[in-house]
Amino acid sequence: MHLSASPYVEPDLLRNISVKPGSIAPNGAMAAYNRLLRPFKSFQNHYAGHPFRLLVATIKFTFAAHVFCEFAYVAVPAWGPSMLPTFEVLGDWLLISRQYRRGKGIQIGDFVTFDSVVEPGERAIKRVIGLEGDYVMRDTPGSRSTEMLQVPKGHCWVVGDNLPYSRDSRHFGPMPMALIKGKVVAKVLPWEERRWIVNDVQPVTAN
């Protein structure tokens, strides 16, 4: 029997060719690529042509993301010079824990984010230096005035670490705890500077 060298193969002959599974080793790169695309293909097969199903999934995801950011954690950028040198003017991203919203569990020395008292609609980050019942100095240390006042119930006293460039309780007085949206628990960016934020303020006790 003579076999032609023609590259053409009859379609009927292809139907009779059987390949055992595993007899041809798949290309490693192609196999990895297919594994990478598998979740996307599954997503496409599940939602393609089903706009209502996609809409429901989008609503669920949006709701879950909102709940997480509102009651768990959210990352926010630091801004302004008031917290130098602790946080930079630009480029620092901070992780906020929402478990401390409305001042729950806040201690002296904690960094909190809150609705700005002097700029409605804006958020601010300051350090808590006084809680209800504490006596604090009204003005900047070193100034002529040494007036002391007691923080009222349900309020706290907040200041920026960079006192000359901070608008804080020295200007607007005690701040309602209800305005607190969370506590700064970590610095996440820049990546090489990531760290947990530790409250290193030591309480002063009278002998």
RODO-2510 file (C-alpha; in nm, 4 decimals, decimal comma):
residues 207
     n   res          X          Y          Z
     1     m     0,0000     0,0000     0,0000
     2     h     0,1374     0,3351    -0,1024
     3     l     0,0896     0,6379     0,1307
     4     s     0,0711     0,9770    -0,0319
     5     a     0,2864     1,2570     0,1079
     6     s     0,0021     1,5058     0,0596
     7     p    -0,0713     1,7127     0,3747
     8     y    -0,4404     1,6845     0,3043
     9     v    -0,6250     1,4430     0,5338
    10     e    -0,9728     1,3207     0,4623
    11     p    -1,2235     1,4283     0,7341
    12     d    -1,3498     1,0709     0,7563
    13     l    -1,0040     0,9556     0,8585
    14     l    -0,9967     1,2047     1,1483
    15     r    -1,3072     1,0498     1,2978
    16     n    -1,1274     0,7185     1,3279
    17     i    -0,8319     0,8642     1,5123
    18     s    -0,8512     0,8143     1,8866
    19     v    -0,6168     0,9736     2,1370
    20     k    -0,5887     0,8288     2,4832
    21     p    -0,6115     1,0810     2,7670
    22     g    -0,2639     1,1755     2,8815
    23     s    -0,0973     1,0375     2,5694
    24     i    -0,0155     1,3912     2,4589
    25     a     0,1375     1,6089     2,7315
    26     p    -0,0171     1,9595     2,7285
    27     n     0,2127     2,2547     2,7028
    28     g     0,2941     2,3761     3,0559
    29     a     0,2445     2,7425     2,9826
    30     m    -0,0849     2,6830     2,8039
    31     a    -0,2099     2,4627     3,0865
    32     a    -0,1256     2,7307     3,3417
    33     y    -0,2973     2,9914     3,1257
    34     n    -0,6102     2,7782     3,1038
    35     r    -0,6135     2,7312     3,4804
    36     l    -0,5842     3,1074     3,5228
    37     l    -0,8786     3,1686     3,2913
    38     r    -1,0969     2,8982     3,4451
    39     p    -1,2638     3,1274     3,7047
    40     f    -1,3287     3,3930     3,4398
    41     k    -1,4784     3,1371     3,2024
    42     s    -1,6971     3,0089     3,4839
    43     f    -1,8078     3,3658     3,5600
    44     q    -1,8796     3,4295     3,1919
    45     n    -2,0778     3,1090     3,1541
    46     h    -2,2805     3,1883     3,4652
    47     y    -2,3632     3,5524     3,3913
    48     a    -2,3342     3,5954     3,0126
    49     g    -2,6802     3,6451     2,8699
    50     h    -2,8330     3,6784     3,2177
    51     p    -2,8504     4,0537     3,2931
    52     f    -3,0838     4,0087     3,5898
    53     r    -2,8500     3,7571     3,7500
    54     l    -2,5570     3,9957     3,6951
    55     l    -2,7559     4,2862     3,8425
    56     v    -2,8384     4,0888     4,1573
    57     a    -2,4733     3,9868     4,2008
    58     t    -2,3603     4,3490     4,1569
    59     i    -2,6087     4,4704     4,4186
    60     k    -2,4950     4,2018     4,6627
    61     f    -2,1287     4,2889     4,6130
    62     t    -2,1936     4,6631     4,6511
    63     f    -2,3933     4,6068     4,9684
    64     a    -2,1267     4,3779     5,1165
    65     a    -1,8520     4,6302     5,0348
    66     h    -2,0529     4,9117     5,1927
    67     v    -2,1162     4,7132     5,5110
    68     f    -1,7475     4,6176     5,5345
    69     c    -1,6279     4,9770     5,4936
    70     e    -1,8930     5,1136     5,7285
    71     f    -1,8565     4,8639     6,0122
    72     a    -1,5211     4,6872     5,9671
    73     y    -1,2216     4,8544     5,8007
    74     v    -1,1510     5,1189     5,5407
    75     a    -0,8290     5,2675     5,4000
    76     v    -0,8073     5,6463     5,3753
    77     p    -0,5300     5,8861     5,2690
    78     a    -0,3643     6,1187     5,5176
    79     w    -0,3843     6,4823     5,4190
    80     g    -0,2594     6,8175     5,5410
    81     p     0,0348     6,9114     5,7650
    82     s    -0,1448     6,8891     6,1011
    83     m    -0,0198     6,5377     6,1829
    84     l     0,3465     6,5811     6,0864
    85     p     0,5811     6,4072     6,1515
    86     t     0,3606     6,1101     6,2447
    87     f     0,1843     6,1076     5,9068
    88     e     0,3035     6,2748     5,5882
    89     v     0,1143     6,5515     5,4101
    90     l     0,0616     6,3299     5,1033
    91     g     0,1264     5,9664     5,0161
    92     d     0,0396     5,7970     5,3460
    93     w    -0,2600     5,5627     5,3499
    94     l    -0,4051     5,4620     5,6835
    95     l    -0,6226     5,1683     5,7872
    96     i    -0,9228     5,2771     5,9932
    97     s    -1,1077     5,0377     6,2241
    98     r    -1,4795     5,1149     6,2353
    99     q    -1,5178     4,9193     6,5586
   100     y    -1,4318     5,2407     6,7424
   101     r    -1,7005     5,4527     6,5752
   102     r    -1,8793     5,6993     6,8032
   103     g    -1,5776     5,6795     7,0352
   104     k    -1,6352     5,3254     7,1584
   105     g    -1,3195     5,2004     7,3333
   106     i    -1,1151     5,5114     7,2495
   107     q    -0,8254     5,5874     7,4848
   108     i    -0,5959     5,8842     7,5359
   109     g    -0,3225     5,8773     7,2720
   110     d    -0,5351     5,7118     7,0013
   111     f    -0,5575     5,8608     6,6524
   112     v    -0,9174     5,9056     6,5428
   113     t    -1,0905     6,0129     6,2247
   114     f    -1,4036     6,2228     6,2548
   115     d    -1,6366     6,4595     6,0747
   116     s    -1,4579     6,7926     6,0663
   117     v    -1,6081     7,0553     6,2937
   118     v    -1,4568     7,3498     6,1047
   119     e    -1,5017     7,2146     5,7494
   120     p    -1,8429     7,0446     5,7088
   121     g    -1,8326     6,7439     5,4788
   122     e    -1,4623     6,6844     5,5358
   123     r    -1,2872     6,4239     5,7508
   124     a    -1,0014     6,4962     5,9891
   125     i    -0,7453     6,2875     6,1793
   126     k    -0,6246     6,3964     6,5228
   127     r    -0,4856     6,2513     6,8443
   128     v    -0,7063     6,2210     7,1522
   129     i    -0,5429     6,3806     7,4583
   130     g    -0,8451     6,4124     7,6870
   131     l    -1,1628     6,2184     7,7643
   132     e    -1,4705     6,3177     7,9613
   133     g    -1,3801     6,4311     8,3114
   134     d    -1,0165     6,5064     8,2238
   135     y    -0,8698     6,8530     8,2702
   136     v    -0,6832     6,9879     7,9692
   137     m    -0,5000     7,3108     7,8876
   138     r    -0,7128     7,5302     7,6662
   139     d    -0,4278     7,6874     7,4696
   140     t    -0,0994     7,5680     7,3221
   141     p     0,1615     7,4733     7,5857
   142     g     0,4064     7,7598     7,6309
   143     s     0,1503     8,0321     7,5619
   144     r     0,0689     8,3020     7,8137
   145     s    -0,2675     8,1517     7,9027
   146     t    -0,2698     7,8542     8,1383
   147     e    -0,6471     7,8190     8,1491
   148     m    -0,7642     7,4654     8,2223
   149     l    -1,1049     7,3228     8,1442
   150     q    -1,2785     6,9933     8,2096
   151     v    -1,3888     6,7817     7,9156
   152     p    -1,7686     6,7419     7,9399
   153     k    -1,9526     6,4117     7,9278
   154     g    -1,9750     6,2529     7,5845
   155     h    -1,6869     6,4606     7,4485
   156     c    -1,3120     6,4337     7,3937
   157     w    -1,0227     6,6732     7,3370
   158     v    -0,8273     6,6259     7,0135
   159     v    -0,5146     6,7951     6,8778
   160     g    -0,2773     6,7527     6,5865
   161     d     0,0807     6,6409     6,6461
   162     n     0,2001     6,9463     6,4512
   163     l     0,0437     7,2033     6,6848
   164     p     0,1317     7,5242     6,4925
   165     y    -0,0445     7,3927     6,1792
   166     s    -0,3436     7,2183     6,3338
   167     r    -0,7009     7,3366     6,3794
   168     d    -0,8298     7,1268     6,6655
   169     s    -0,9991     7,1431     7,0051
   170     r    -0,7915     7,4492     7,0902
   171     h    -1,0038     7,6280     6,8298
   172     f    -1,3438     7,4539     6,8382
   173     g    -1,3443     7,3165     7,1923
   174     p    -1,4392     6,9672     7,3142
   175     m    -1,5511     6,7392     7,0315
   176     p    -1,8585     6,5125     7,0587
   177     m    -1,7614     6,1453     7,0641
   178     a    -2,0523     6,0784     6,8279
   179     l    -1,8550     6,2430     6,5457
   180     i    -1,5780     5,9820     6,5623
   181     k    -1,5850     5,7488     6,2617
   182     g    -1,3015     5,5161     6,3593
   183     k    -0,9522     5,4674     6,4939
   184     v    -0,6271     5,4558     6,2967
   185     v    -0,4826     5,1069     6,3494
   186     a    -0,2178     5,0791     6,0759
   187     k    -0,0215     5,2591     5,8085
   188     v    -0,0529     5,0565     5,4878
   189     l     0,1182     5,2787     5,2291
   190     p     0,3902     5,3452     5,1279
   191     w     0,4395     4,9694     5,1321
   192     e     0,7948     4,9838     5,2668
   193     e     0,6707     5,1931     5,5621
   194     r     0,3712     4,9768     5,6539
   195     r     0,3274     4,9198     6,0272
   196     w     0,0735     4,8842     6,3035
   197     i    -0,0056     5,2036     6,4905
   198     v     0,0786     5,1535     6,8572
   199     n    -0,0518     5,3865     7,1259
   200     d     0,2683     5,4731     7,3126
   201     v     0,1201     5,7368     7,5441
   202     q     0,1981     5,6515     7,9054
   203     p    -0,0553     5,7509     8,1734
   204     v     0,0623     5,9875     8,4445
   205     t    -0,0277     5,8852     8,7973
   206     a    -0,0052     6,0987     9,1074
   207     n     0,2156     5,9715     9,3882
***
